[in-house]
Amino acid sequence: MAGLKPILLVEDNPNDIELTLAALESSEIANEIVICRDGAEALDFLQRKGPHEGREKQDPAVVLLDLKLPKVDGLEVLARVKGDPATRGIPVVMLTSSREETDVVRSYDLGVNAFVVKPGAFDQFFAAIRELGVFWTTVNEAPPHRRSPPSNG
């Protein structure tokens, strides 16, 4: 749908992808859901590189980011997103099964907008994803798009 920012789901578990998509669909969100199955693909998408070089210049409404990912893990993706002036304003929600205090602390140190532990029960997982989707696509007021800062060259 024109004008709506996509939701970027970065997840390697096929079951979690399927559940997340079903939950977001049930919340009647009209936003496109883009799926990346590893951290390297997510960075390519966000930075418009590789196979995503020609994509529309609209940043996601939110990135739902798994912590444990192949190629580039979620913490490294988060560090790169929040460390780049062109992408640091994109909301990132760490969506993981990890309850490790170090993962929570590190995520917030790197600038995560929210840290959500995936509930183990199906109905709780479904409800949590629905609420996340609605909040980040309809309730949250995103900052206006800013141009990249001029280069020093």
C-alpha positions in Angstrom: 0.0 0.0 0.0 1.4 3.4 -1.1 2.8 5.6 1.7 3.0 2.9 4.3 6.4 2.0 5.6 7.2 -1.7 5.5 8.0 -3.8 8.6 11.4 -5.5 8.3 11.4 -9.0 10.0 14.9 -10.4 10.5 14.4 -14.0 11.6 15.9 -17.3 10.6 13.5 -19.7 12.2 10.8 -20.7 9.7 8.2 -21.4 12.4 8.7 -18.0 14.0 8.5 -16.3 10.6 5.2 -18.1 9.9 3.7 -17.2 13.4 4.9 -13.6 13.1 3.3 -13.2 9.7 0.1 -14.7 10.9 0.0 -12.5 14.0 0.7 -9.3 12.0 -1.9 -10.3 9.4 -4.5 -10.8 12.1 -3.9 -7.3 13.4 -5.1 -6.0 10.0 -1.9 -4.0 9.4 -1.7 -3.0 5.8 2.1 -2.5 5.9 4.2 -4.8 3.7 6.3 -7.3 5.6 9.8 -7.8 4.3 11.7 -10.9 5.6 15.4 -11.2 5.8 16.7 -14.6 7.1 20.1 -13.5 8.2 21.9 -10.4 9.5 23.9 -9.8 6.3 20.7 -9.7 4.2 19.1 -7.3 6.7 22.1 -4.9 6.5 22.0 -5.1 2.7 18.3 -4.2 2.8 18.7 -1.3 5.2 21.7 0.1 3.4 20.2 -0.5 -0.1 23.1 -2.7 -1.2 23.4 -5.9 -3.2 20.0 -7.3 -4.2 18.3 -4.4 -2.4 20.2 -1.6 -4.2 17.2 -0.5 -6.3 14.6 -0.7 -3.6 12.4 2.3 -2.7 14.1 4.8 -0.4 11.6 4.4 2.3 12.9 3.1 5.6 11.0 0.5 7.6 8.5 1.6 10.2 10.2 -0.9 12.5 12.8 -3.7 12.4 11.8 -6.8 14.3 15.3 -8.3 14.9 16.2 -11.7 16.2 19.3 -11.9 18.3 20.8 -15.2 17.1 21.2 -15.0 13.4 23.4 -16.6 10.8 26.2 -14.6 9.1 25.8 -11.4 11.2 24.2 -11.7 14.6 21.5 -9.4 15.8 23.7 -7.3 18.1 26.1 -6.5 15.2 23.1 -5.6 13.0 21.9 -3.3 15.8 25.3 -1.8 16.3 25.6 -1.0 12.6 22.1 0.4 12.2 22.4 2.6 15.2 25.9 3.6 14.4 25.0 4.9 10.9 23.5 8.4 10.7 21.4 7.3 7.7 19.7 4.5 9.6 20.0 5.3 13.3 16.4 6.8 13.5 14.8 3.5 12.4 13.1 1.8 15.4 14.6 -1.6 16.2 12.9 -4.1 18.4 15.0 -7.0 19.5 12.6 -10.0 19.4 14.4 -13.0 20.9 14.0 -16.0 23.1 17.1 -14.9 25.1 16.6 -13.9 28.6 20.3 -13.3 29.2 20.8 -10.1 31.1 24.0 -9.4 29.1 21.9 -9.5 25.9 19.4 -7.1 27.3 22.0 -4.7 28.6 24.1 -4.8 25.4 21.0 -4.2 23.2 20.1 -1.1 25.2 23.7 0.1 25.2 23.6 -0.2 21.4 20.4 1.8 21.1 17.6 -0.7 20.8 14.2 0.8 21.0 12.6 -2.2 22.8 13.7 -5.7 23.9 10.9 -8.3 23.7 11.4 -11.9 24.9 9.4 -14.2 22.6 6.7 -15.8 24.8 6.8 -19.6 24.7 3.1 -20.2 24.5 1.5 -19.8 21.1 -1.3 -17.5 22.2 1.0 -15.2 24.1 3.5 -15.0 21.2 0.6 -14.2 18.8 -0.7 -11.5 21.1 2.7 -9.9 21.7 3.4 -9.7 17.9 0.0 -8.2 17.2 0.6 -5.5 19.8 4.1 -4.8 18.5 2.8 -4.4 15.0 0.0 -2.1 15.9 2.2 0.0 18.1 5.0 0.6 15.7 2.9 1.1 12.6 -0.1 3.1 13.9 0.5 4.4 17.5 4.2 5.4 17.4 5.0 8.8 15.9 8.1 8.3 13.8 10.6 11.1 13.2 10.3 12.8 9.8 12.6 11.5 7.2 16.0 13.3 7.3 18.5 13.5 4.5 21.8 12.0 5.0 24.4 14.4 6.4 26.7 15.9 3.7 29.9 14.0 3.2 33.3 15.6 4.2 34.8 15.4 0.8 
